[in-house]
Amino acid sequence: MKSDRVLVYRAITTIAVGVAFFILGCAPRLVVEKPVEKPVEKPIEKPVEKPVEKPVEKPPLFTLKELTLDFFAMAESHFKKGKYSKALKEYSIYLEQHPRGEKSRIALYRIGTINYNEHLYEEALPVFKRITMDYPDHPELPKVRLDIVNVYYRLGDYDMSLVEASEWIESYSDNPLYGEVLFLMGRNFRAKADNPQAFLYWINAAEFAYGEYDVPDRRDEIESRIIGLIKTSRIEELKAMAEYAAGYAAEYALEYAAQYVAEYVAEYAEEYSAGNNYSPHIYHQMASVFLEENTLDKAKEAAMSLIRSTPQEYWVSIGRQILERIEKELSVKEGVIGCLLPLSGPFAIYGQETLNGIQLGMDIFNQSAGEKRIELIIRDTRGEAEEAVLGVEELANEERVIAIIGPLTSKSAIAAARKAQELEIPIITLTQREGITDEGEMVFRNFLIPSKAIASLLSKAIGEIELRRFAILYPDTPYGRFFMNLFWDGVDEMGGEIRAVESYNPDDTDFAVEIKKMVGLHYPRPESVVQMLKEQKIAEAEVNPEDSEDPEEGQGEGEEAEEKDDEEEPEPIVDFDAIFIPDNYEQVALIAPHFPFNSIFNVPFLGTSAWQSPELIKIAGDYVQRAIFPSGFFKESKSDTVREFVEAYKKNFDSEPGILAANGYDTICFLKNLVAKGTIRTRKDFREEIFQYDDYYGVTGTITFDHQGEVEKDPVLLTITGKHLHILP
């Protein structure tokens, strides 16, 4: 009921107000004239005073709820669980609530640690420094200052890290973390590329890597770093390390002398005056570096120091092995050259020709007064790989030759090269085997290799003569297939085009089928091809009417003309500029006449060095005119050096020299010049001289060797003109 009365009261009040507003709004307005106002003196106004503002109260930093939370405990919980972002936020809130609270130092240290672990070193540094300023007397301050040293190291400020570390050492010389600081100082010096100082601090740190704050396996880590440091240091650095090790060991021996009774002093002094455990590593590394540099006298001194530096049998044994190796290196016969050739078996003819050239070179050398003589020790490989390996071992280990020439054949050469590399004796092979110098730094080759010969041939054919299209007719043998692929790849690389490729049986004497396949005469031609060739022929006749047949001839009935066309032999399609035949001169002499017999004229041949023989011109000279092929030696050269060699060879052996004799001659003459210098004591000396010597011009050209051991000389290109071979300009 009470609520009803309130509603009635509100309604009556609202109606009354509305009626009053209506009456006042409808009443007529009265016009009132404005009275004339007399001037009234204006009173002097007092300055209005600005009301004083009441200070606005700032909201509290923390809510009541936040003030009641234990943020430190929450942060610790998250920290232990590895939830560092949450822990970092809660530690920060705790520090805002309690800037100098009893747990503030721990909170600060946790914040610094989190930043450090997250690699936020620039954020960690000011936090650690704040701890040192706010809590200078705290017992764990050494750990914090060690963290500062570490942070500077991580930031790459090695100098500042060393400054902080030095101050730490001055302040806490008896602290268990002393070894950790030494370890960090060593890392700073290592980063600054000061290996001797890094070594010095690490050998000291190795003795202090213990205590309450020791990192697990720290001693092993330090020792591993020291060994790695030694293995990567230069000689001058190693010398400084050896002095540090010796000084450290002597100091350690005195320390033992003060601690133990006299009977034990000698034992400890002997053990530690030897340079602790690191001197043997240092001297072993020095000996290894000197051996690599081939400075054997210094290597011998280092090996002796190694033996004196330790009583341990392991190191003493290694030192003795090094001395034996040095003695073996120095015991080689510097004027004695070994020679491996097939003097019996299926390849004897080639081995004998090579030996003739070598002997000729030695005779010329021995007749030169005042020059140092050399001796040649020959072993017959019989063309077998096993014999070649045995020959290398005998020449290297028993005869103590300083270098080896040979072998010739591929299998023997590769086997001998591997053994020579193993025994570290220089070997100059006389083989065409591709990649043989990849066997190692002791392996050389003085022979024209196929890849260089073909590259030179194509450079002339494509680059200068401007031939672009080629055909390949090759024997189905390893030799033929190898050169076919080599030539084809070379043409592709130089932008040429291979238009025909055919192989033949090396025992064949009739090559008509293969040649007809090359020019489209072997298989029936499609009608479209026949029609295209007819149109092409008509077009050529219109351009060159003098080359076409007399139009009056052949006039007759249309049917007779068509029958005549049908009976005519189709013409060959010669769409190549040159023909490459990778075979010997005997086979080429059989093949060449088949091309004009099959209506293929005026297409030049390209060949390999196996074409080089006067017999080719005698047998098939008319068919191989303008042929081009590479050669490593041309006995008709106008060079005085070549002419004298050829005359001497004919005089001594009653025959003309070939490429094998020329290579043997040049190789022994090249080596005799090295020996004559008188600066070679070891096989490594010999190897270095081979690389560096560039002053020999022989009958096969200038001889120098590249960094891979390959001879650097270009072949001559020969061409057949009339009844003679000529060097292609």
Secondary structure as GFF3:
##gff-version 3
##sequence-region A 1 729
A	DSSP	alpha_helix	2	26	.	.	.	ID=ss1
A	DSSP	alpha_helix	64	68	.	.	.	ID=ss2
A	DSSP	alpha_helix	71	80	.	.	.	ID=ss3
A	DSSP	alpha_helix	84	97	.	.	.	ID=ss4
A	DSSP	alpha_helix	104	117	.	.	.	ID=ss5
A	DSSP	alpha_helix	121	134	.	.	.	ID=ss6
A	DSSP	alpha_helix	141	154	.	.	.	ID=ss7
A	DSSP	alpha_helix	158	171	.	.	.	ID=ss8
A	DSSP	alpha_helix	178	191	.	.	.	ID=ss9
A	DSSP	alpha_helix	195	208	.	.	.	ID=ss10
A	DSSP	alpha_helix	218	231	.	.	.	ID=ss11
A	DSSP	alpha_helix	235	259	.	.	.	ID=ss12
A	DSSP	alpha_helix	262	272	.	.	.	ID=ss13
A	DSSP	alpha_helix	279	292	.	.	.	ID=ss14
A	DSSP	alpha_helix	296	308	.	.	.	ID=ss15
A	DSSP	alpha_helix	313	330	.	.	.	ID=ss16
A	DSSP	beta_strand	333	341	.	.	.	ID=ss17
A	DSSP	alpha_helix	348	366	.	.	.	ID=ss18
A	DSSP	beta_strand	375	380	.	.	.	ID=ss19
A	DSSP	alpha_helix	385	393	.	.	.	ID=ss20
A	DSSP	pi_helix	394	398	.	.	.	ID=ss21
A	DSSP	beta_strand	401	405	.	.	.	ID=ss22
A	DSSP	alpha_helix	410	423	.	.	.	ID=ss23
A	DSSP	beta_strand	427	429	.	.	.	ID=ss24
A	DSSP	three_ten_helix	436	439	.	.	.	ID=ss25
A	DSSP	beta_strand	443	445	.	.	.	ID=ss26
A	DSSP	alpha_helix	450	458	.	.	.	ID=ss27
A	DSSP	pi_helix	459	464	.	.	.	ID=ss28
A	DSSP	beta_strand	469	475	.	.	.	ID=ss29
A	DSSP	alpha_helix	478	493	.	.	.	ID=ss30
A	DSSP	beta_strand	497	504	.	.	.	ID=ss31
A	DSSP	alpha_helix	512	518	.	.	.	ID=ss32
A	DSSP	alpha_helix	527	543	.	.	.	ID=ss33
A	DSSP	three_ten_helix	545	547	.	.	.	ID=ss34
A	DSSP	alpha_helix	558	567	.	.	.	ID=ss35
A	DSSP	beta_strand	578	580	.	.	.	ID=ss36
A	DSSP	alpha_helix	585	591	.	.	.	ID=ss37
A	DSSP	alpha_helix	594	597	.	.	.	ID=ss38
A	DSSP	beta_strand	605	606	.	.	.	ID=ss39
A	DSSP	three_ten_helix	609	611	.	.	.	ID=ss40
A	DSSP	alpha_helix	614	620	.	.	.	ID=ss41
A	DSSP	three_ten_helix	621	623	.	.	.	ID=ss42
A	DSSP	beta_strand	628	631	.	.	.	ID=ss43
A	DSSP	alpha_helix	640	653	.	.	.	ID=ss44
A	DSSP	alpha_helix	659	676	.	.	.	ID=ss45
A	DSSP	alpha_helix	683	692	.	.	.	ID=ss46
A	DSSP	beta_strand	696	698	.	.	.	ID=ss47
A	DSSP	beta_strand	701	703	.	.	.	ID=ss48
A	DSSP	beta_strand	716	721	.	.	.	ID=ss49
A	DSSP	beta_strand	724	727	.	.	.	ID=ss50
###
